[in-house]
Structure formats: C-alpha cells, structure tokens
Amino acid sequence: MNKCDMRIKIAGVEFENTVMTASGTFGSGKEYGEYVDINEIGAVITKGVSSTPWRGNNTPRIAETYGGILNSVGLQNPGVEEFIEKDIKFLRQFDTKIIVNIVGRTFEEYCEVARRLSSEDIDLVELNISCPNVKEGGVAFGTDPKMIEYITKEVKKNLKHPLIVKLSPNVTDIVEMAKAAVDGGADAISMINTLIGMAIDIHKKRPVLANTIGGLSGPAIKPVALRMVYQVAKAIDIPIIGMGGIMNGEDAIEFILAGATAVAIGTANFANPRATIDVIEGIENYLAENSVDSISEIRGLAIVT
Ligand SMILES: Cc1cc2nc3c(=O)[nH]c(=O)nc-3n(C[C@H](O)[C@H](O)[C@H](O)COP(=O)(O)O)c2cc1C
C-alpha cells in the first residue's frame, strides 16, 4: 500500500502531517514521551502562556461529564520567560512544528507575550481569545467582533510569526467572529475552544468545580464543533484547524470533509495518551481505503453549496 501524502501548508509553514495536539491537553509533550514519538506529530500546540506567571483557579478544577470533561484550570502557567527556557528548548529537539498558544487579561498583556516570542525559534502563534478582558468588565475577548478584530491587529503588529486566532464557541454567530479575525489579519483560524458548562454535586448541593463554571470538551461537543467548522469554512478563505471531541481518525476525517485543513486532538489524550498517533494512522487508513493520494484532495468535500 502506497503511503498517502499527509503534508499540509498553513501560512507558508509546511507540516509533515495534518494532526496537532490541542492547547492545554498535551503540555509541551514531556509527560507523553513514553507513549508518543513527538517527531510523528504534525505540530505541538502548547498550553496557554502569559506575560507573567498565573496560578490558575482553586481545586477541584476537573469534573467528568457524559462524553466529556469540564475544566476550570484557569490557564495556570509559569509565564513566558520560564516557558521559553524550558518548553521551547525541549520541543526544539524534535522534528515537529511548534505553535505557541498565548493568553492575556488585557490587550497589552497579549502584545507583551507576542513581542517576547518574536525572537524565538517557533513556527506559529495561536491567540486564545476566550480569556476575560479585565478592563471591559470580564467580557471574553472572543465574544465581541470589534475586540476580535482589534486584538488580532494589535498582536500581529507585535509578532514576527504567522498568527492563528482560536475562536470561542460561546457566541451566537460564529461566522461573524471568524470574519472579524480575518479582517484583523489572521493567517489561520483554529476552532473550537471549550463550551461553557457546569455540574452540581447533589449531595453537597454545590457546584462541583471550585470556579462554579468551566469549559466542556470531549466527544460531547463534537457535533457543535463540526457544525461551526463547516459554517466558517463556507464563509472564509484562510486555513482552519478543527478541534472539539476528535477521538479517532474517522472523527478527524469528518472535520477535514467539513473544510478543516488540520485537526487538533485534545481531551482524547487524557483517555488514550497515544490518541494523536492513532488519529494519524486512522486518517492514513481511510485515505488508502478510498484510494486518495493526498489529504488535501478531500478537504471540504462535504460542503453543500
Ligand atoms: C484541561 C484543558 C486545558 C485547556 N487549556 C487550553 C489553553 O491553555 N488554551 C487554549 O486555547 N485552549 C485550551 N483548552 C481547549 C482545547 O485546546 C480545545 O480547544 C478543546 O478542549 C476542544 O477540543 P477537545 O474536545 O478535543 O478537547 C484546554 C482544554 C482542556 C480540556
């Protein structure tokens, strides 16, 4: 059986294959070394990093739900300096692309991280706009098209690398948000981040998460993620990295048929630490069984015009 061509290109960067790790679910890969050869993954999207260290939310921060998990980790991270020193150094040993997810509480904080990363040997930056804007009463940056366009423009001005804008699904019109990112100069879109949810402990009569609400991820959100990728792919021309509940190669193929150029694997890593590799093999098998030479040939084929 001939090997099919899994290579893809996003913003001029060539990836060996179409499968990435979703931010916050794989760290920088150190803990997965026993299960996964990082050289085999198309890209590692690292956990959100801020200009200074963030301590995250109180525990409990994780709750299991049907077909998924709720998390309110609160973007705990050591800050960009330690991240550069430890994580980028670690990842550069491997033949994979490095995408750094950045977070902030103000426009200025995002720009500060972008400036600091600009001199580093990484491939792309992913902008997590699901954070609350502390100067605007905590409204998430990603729920207001004007804020999305502005933050994309400002971060781009401060960044040497191509920029992926990661959309929040907690909006009424996802296409409007994607268009705002395009207007701001985004080089690619990734989607979706987690859906806001909650769980209640009926015995304690209290929310399960210390933070009360959290982000829902895993197979439970896949139909929502797929619908949003489909709608956005119909409306814009820049590449999309699709994610949300992908557990195997077949799920990944659905996202590519819906118009995604690449896919990212998140919660599946917790259930199966080899999930990324299994997805790569699953996609390759599907392409071989369907006599497809290159992954790009099937992108968007399910789009009904
Ligand atoms: C524990 C956890 C931590 C996460 N941390 C981040 C993060 O730091 N930045 C970010 O943009 N998304 C973060 N996400 C969202 C994921 O990258 C992904 O968008 C989402 O979980 C949907 O994909 P999945 O259903 O495959 O997990 C996190 C998700 C989980 C479950």
The ligand as an ORCA input file, in Angstrom:
! r2SCAN-3c Opt
* xyz 0 1
  C      -7.614     20.745     30.593
  C      -7.739     21.638     29.387
  C      -6.898     22.749     29.273
  C      -7.013     23.598     28.160
  N      -6.175     24.675     28.052
  C      -6.259     25.491     26.963
  C      -5.355     26.587     26.805
  O      -4.437     26.810     27.603
  N      -5.523     27.403     25.710
  C      -6.500     27.163     24.770
  O      -6.611     27.917     23.803
  N      -7.329     26.100     24.878
  C      -7.231     25.274     25.942
  N      -8.070     24.186     26.041
  C      -9.055     23.901     24.957
  C      -8.546     22.825     23.995
  O      -7.342     23.214     23.372
  C      -9.607     22.513     22.913
  O      -9.880     23.676     22.174
  C     -10.910     21.985     23.487
  O     -10.672     21.160     24.616
  C     -11.751     21.217     22.457
  O     -11.065     20.084     21.980
  P     -11.234     18.588     22.620
  O     -12.707     18.351     22.754
  O     -10.554     17.675     21.665
  O     -10.557     18.625     23.964
  C      -7.979     23.322     27.146
  C      -8.796     22.194     27.270
  C      -8.692     21.333     28.369
  C      -9.583     20.127     28.447
*
